[in-house]
Amino acid sequence: MKKNKVILVLFASVAPFWSTAASARDAGVTLTAADATAVAVANYPSDFAPASPVPLDGEAPAPAPAIEGVFPFTSAASAGLNSFSATATTTAGSAEGATMMVASAASSAMVQDGMGSGANGTSRQPSYTVTLNQDSFFGFYPAFNGLIPVNEKMDFSFYGIFWTKPAFGLGQGNTGDDLWTEFGVGVNFNLADGRLKIKPQIGITNGSLLSGGSIAGGNTAGARFLDGIVPSLTVNYSDDKIEAEYYGGYYAALRQRDGNAALDFLHTWLNVGYKVSSTVSFGPHYELLYNSRNTYPGGRANTTYEWLGGYVQIALAKGFFARFTGGTDLDDDNAGDFYKMSIGMSF
């Protein structure tokens, strides 16, 4: 059983990062379809902590702001999902993948600016982060995240994820007119002198992954505005030596809850890292994507993937960061490992 190897996996995935913090070995991933089911939830957003800005002479170093990274949902909410199939006899090639949130997914960074006033007279300025993400389940998914200060403790947040995997069009011969698209808003609370950030958000998805419409010839037919709704919570912590992130999001079909092509997904992850220096950090990473509801003929609720591994991150003072994550899939129904990479810049 793979779960009996958890301790070994943690050591094997994290130990190389300790000795060679700037490199990681890619691991190939092969995911299999499970009982004609379709899943996906977005890794949306995984928060990253960039290096602290260089202090001026006589000033104490400022604590590193946390940058939220994007965890993807591929067609159904971003991160490793099983292949989609419209009927119990359809094979994995008909509609693989789903979208992961990342929570996901999009990135955000708080930037301190003591030289002027930001929105509503606060000392903080609005920030905007763009990320490029790719993993073994969701494929390639760019994302963005913005924060606009409301007062010294709270920001208005907004985000978006461009799910680009054609399979998330659910086998409709997709040419771009039905690509899964996610957008949301929320608030970001800055606590513990900026070290702790708590961000509840609510998003919408558009396409046909969650609310698949009718099934015609083995495929779903018709894209939908307000395909699904995505409540989520992201919690980030960052100080001089430790960084941590929790993300939890639920992708729920909105348009046809009682139809024969509706899906819901739970996507969650947790990682904790040690800052070797102001530039390099690493630590263990756990992530789960669970297809909690499936009304497709012959479909059933099941685990899409369960990932356990480690990450290494490099962050620069000007807002650039790069993170690589890899490890094993603990779900016995899946073969192979997982990997993901994110790069981003905060303005």
C-alpha positions in Angstrom: 0.0 0.0 0.0 1.3 3.4 -1.0 0.1 5.0 2.3 2.5 2.8 4.2 5.3 4.7 2.5 4.4 8.2 3.6 7.4 8.6 5.9 9.8 7.4 3.2 8.1 9.7 0.6 8.5 12.8 2.8 12.2 12.1 3.3 12.9 11.2 -0.3 11.1 14.3 -1.6 12.4 16.9 0.9 16.0 15.6 1.5 17.2 16.5 -2.0 16.0 20.0 -1.6 18.0 20.4 1.6 21.3 19.6 -0.1 20.5 21.1 -3.5 18.0 23.8 -2.9 18.2 25.1 -6.5 17.4 21.9 -8.3 14.7 19.2 -8.4 14.2 16.1 -10.4 11.1 15.9 -12.6 8.9 12.9 -12.1 6.6 11.6 -14.9 2.9 11.1 -14.1 0.4 8.8 -15.7 -3.2 9.2 -14.4 -5.9 6.6 -15.1 -9.6 7.0 -15.5 -11.8 5.6 -12.7 -15.3 4.3 -13.4 -16.4 6.8 -16.0 -16.0 9.7 -13.7 -14.8 13.2 -14.3 -13.0 15.4 -11.8 -11.1 18.6 -11.3 -10.4 21.3 -8.8 -8.1 24.2 -9.0 -4.5 24.4 -6.9 -5.3 27.6 -7.0 -3.7 29.3 -5.1 -0.7 28.4 -3.1 0.9 31.4 -1.4 4.6 31.9 -1.8 6.8 34.1 0.3 9.3 36.2 -1.7 12.5 37.5 -0.2 12.4 40.5 2.0 13.3 43.8 0.3 16.8 45.1 1.0 16.7 47.5 3.9 18.1 51.0 3.8 21.1 51.9 5.9 20.0 52.0 9.6 16.7 50.3 9.0 15.7 46.9 10.3 14.9 44.2 7.6 11.3 44.1 6.8 9.6 40.7 7.1 9.0 38.9 3.8 5.5 39.4 2.4 3.6 36.3 1.4 2.8 35.7 -2.2 -0.1 33.4 -2.9 0.7 31.0 -5.6 -1.9 29.5 -7.9 -3.0 26.0 -7.6 -4.9 25.0 -10.7 -8.1 23.3 -11.4 -8.2 21.8 -14.8 -11.7 21.7 -16.1 -13.2 21.0 -12.8 -11.2 22.7 -10.3 -7.5 22.3 -10.9 -5.1 19.6 -9.8 -4.9 15.9 -10.5 -8.2 14.6 -11.6 -9.3 11.4 -13.3 -10.2 11.3 -16.9 -13.7 12.5 -17.8 -16.2 10.2 -19.5 -19.8 10.8 -20.3 -21.0 7.2 -19.9 -20.0 4.2 -17.9 -18.4 2.6 -21.0 -16.5 5.7 -22.2 -12.7 5.4 -22.0 -10.2 7.8 -20.4 -9.5 9.5 -23.8 -12.9 11.1 -24.0 -12.4 13.8 -21.4 -9.5 13.7 -19.1 -8.6 16.2 -16.5 -10.2 18.8 -14.3 -9.3 22.1 -13.0 -7.5 22.8 -9.8 -8.0 25.9 -7.7 -5.6 27.2 -6.1 -6.9 28.1 -4.5 -5.2 27.5 -6.5 -5.5 29.4 -7.0 -4.1 32.6 -8.2 -1.2 34.5 -6.6 -1.3 37.6 -4.4 1.4 39.7 -2.7 1.3 42.4 -0.1 3.8 45.2 -0.8 4.7 47.7 1.9 5.5 51.2 0.9 6.4 53.7 3.6 7.1 56.5 1.2 3.5 57.3 0.3 -0.2 56.6 1.0 -2.2 53.8 -0.7 -5.9 53.4 -1.1 -8.1 55.0 1.6 -5.1 56.6 3.2 -3.3 53.4 4.2 0.5 53.0 4.0 0.1 49.9 1.8 -0.2 50.0 -2.0 -2.4 47.9 -4.3 -0.6 44.9 -5.6 -1.0 42.6 -8.7 0.5 39.2 -9.2 0.6 37.2 -12.4 1.6 33.5 -12.4 2.3 30.8 -15.0 1.5 27.3 -13.7 1.8 23.7 -15.0 1.3 20.4 -13.4 0.8 16.7 -14.3 -2.9 16.9 -13.8 -4.2 20.3 -14.8 -1.8 21.0 -17.6 -0.9 24.7 -18.2 -3.0 27.4 -16.5 -2.0 31.1 -16.2 -3.6 33.0 -13.3 -3.7 36.5 -11.7 -4.5 37.9 -8.3 -5.0 41.5 -7.1 -5.2 43.1 -3.7 -6.6 46.7 -3.1 -6.1 48.0 0.5 -9.4 49.0 2.2 -7.7 49.9 5.5 -4.6 48.9 7.4 -6.0 45.4 8.2 -8.1 44.5 5.2 -7.8 44.3 1.4 -10.3 43.7 -1.4 -9.1 40.7 -3.5 -9.9 39.5 -7.0 -8.5 36.6 -9.0 -8.8 34.7 -12.2 -7.6 31.4 -13.7 -7.3 30.5 -17.4 -7.8 26.8 -17.6 -6.3 25.9 -21.0 -6.6 22.1 -21.1 -8.8 21.1 -24.1 -10.1 18.0 -22.2 -11.9 20.4 -19.8 -14.2 21.1 -22.8 -15.4 17.6 -22.1 -14.7 16.1 -25.6 -16.7 18.6 -27.7 -13.9 19.2 -30.2 -13.0 22.3 -28.3 -11.5 25.1 -30.3 -11.4 27.7 -27.5 -15.1 28.5 -27.3 -15.7 26.3 -24.2 -12.4 26.6 -22.2 -13.1 26.6 -18.5 -12.7 30.1 -17.1 -12.7 31.1 -13.4 -13.1 34.5 -11.8 -13.7 35.5 -8.2 -13.5 38.2 -5.5 -13.1 38.3 -1.7 -11.3 39.9 1.2 -7.8 39.5 2.6 -7.2 40.1 6.4 -3.7 41.1 7.5 -3.0 39.9 11.0 -0.1 39.5 13.4 1.7 42.5 11.9 1.3 41.1 8.4 2.7 37.7 9.1 -0.7 36.0 9.0 -3.1 36.4 6.0 -6.6 35.0 5.9 -8.4 35.3 2.6 -12.0 34.0 2.1 -13.2 34.3 -1.6 -16.0 33.3 -3.8 -15.6 32.6 -7.5 -17.6 31.5 -10.5 -16.6 29.0 -13.2 -17.8 29.2 -16.9 -17.8 26.4 -19.4 -19.3 22.9 -19.1 -17.1 21.0 -16.6 -19.4 21.2 -13.6 -22.8 21.8 -15.2 -22.3 19.7 -18.3 -25.6 20.2 -19.9 -27.2 17.4 -21.9 -25.2 14.4 -23.2 -25.3 14.0 -27.0 -23.4 11.2 -28.7 -21.4 10.4 -25.6 -20.3 14.1 -25.2 -21.8 17.0 -23.2 -23.3 19.7 -25.4 -23.2 23.5 -24.8 -21.0 25.9 -22.8 -22.5 27.7 -19.8 -22.1 31.0 -18.1 -22.1 30.4 -14.3 -21.2 26.8 -14.8 -20.3 26.5 -11.1 -19.6 28.4 -7.8 -16.4 28.2 -5.8 -16.2 29.2 -2.2 -12.6 29.0 -0.9 -10.4 29.9 2.0 -6.6 30.5 1.8 -4.5 31.0 5.0 -0.8 32.0 4.7 1.8 32.5 7.3 5.4 33.9 6.8 8.1 35.1 9.2 11.9 35.1 9.2 12.3 31.4 9.1 8.9 29.7 8.5 6.3 29.8 5.8 3.1 27.9 5.6 -0.1 27.8 3.4 -3.5 26.1 3.7 -6.0 26.2 0.9 -9.5 24.7 0.8 -12.0 25.2 -2.0 -15.3 23.5 -3.1 -16.3 23.5 -6.8 -20.1 23.0 -7.0 -22.2 22.7 -10.1 -24.6 25.7 -10.3 -26.7 25.3 -13.4 -28.0 21.7 -13.3 -27.7 20.1 -10.0 -30.2 17.4 -10.9 -29.0 16.8 -14.4 -27.1 13.8 -15.8 -23.8 15.6 -16.3 -23.1 17.5 -13.0 -19.9 17.3 -10.9 -18.7 18.7 -7.5 -15.1 18.7 -6.3 -13.3 19.4 -3.1 -9.7 20.6 -3.5 -7.4 21.2 -0.6 -3.7 21.4 0.2 -1.2 22.2 2.9 2.5 22.9 2.9 5.0 24.1 5.5 8.5 25.4 4.6 11.7 26.4 6.1 13.6 29.5 4.9 17.2 28.5 4.3 17.9 32.1 3.4 16.0 35.2 2.3 16.0 33.6 -1.2 15.5 29.8 -0.8 12.9 27.8 1.1 11.7 24.2 1.0 9.3 21.9 2.8 6.7 19.1 2.5 3.5 19.4 0.4 0.2 17.5 0.7 -2.7 17.9 -1.8 -6.1 16.2 -2.3 -8.7 16.5 -5.1 -11.9 14.6 -4.4 -14.9 14.2 -6.8 -17.6 14.5 -4.1 -20.6 14.4 -6.5 -21.0 12.7 -9.9 -24.4 12.4 -11.7 -23.0 11.0 -14.9 -24.5 7.6 -15.9 -22.5 5.0 -14.0 -20.5 7.7 -12.2 -19.7 7.8 -8.4 -17.9 9.9 -5.9 -14.2 9.0 -5.6 -10.7 10.4 -5.0 -9.2 12.0 -8.1 -5.7 12.2 -6.7 -3.9 12.4 -3.3 -0.4 13.9 -3.6 2.4 13.9 -1.1 5.8 15.3 -1.8 8.1 18.3 -1.3 8.8 21.7 -2.8 11.7 24.1 -3.3 11.1 27.8 -3.9 13.4 30.7 -5.0 12.2 34.2 -4.4 13.8 37.5 -5.2 13.3 40.9 -3.5 11.8 42.5 -6.7 8.8 40.2 -6.5 9.8 37.3 -8.8 9.4 33.7 -7.5 9.7 30.2 -8.9 8.5 27.0 -7.1 8.9 23.4 -8.1 6.9 20.6 -6.3 7.1 16.9 -6.9 6.3 13.6 -5.2 4.0 10.5 -5.3 0.3 9.9 -5.7 -1.0 8.0 -2.7 -4.2 6.9 -4.5 -3.9 3.2 -5.4 -6.1 3.7 -8.4 -3.5 6.0 -10.0 -0.1 5.1 -11.5 3.0 7.3 -11.4 4.0 10.4 -9.6 3.1 14.1 -9.7 5.0 17.3 -10.4 4.1 21.0 -10.7 5.9 24.2 -11.4 4.9 27.9 -10.9 6.7 31.1 -11.7 5.3 34.6 -11.0 5.9 38.3 -10.6 4.3 40.8 -8.2 3.9 44.4 -9.1 
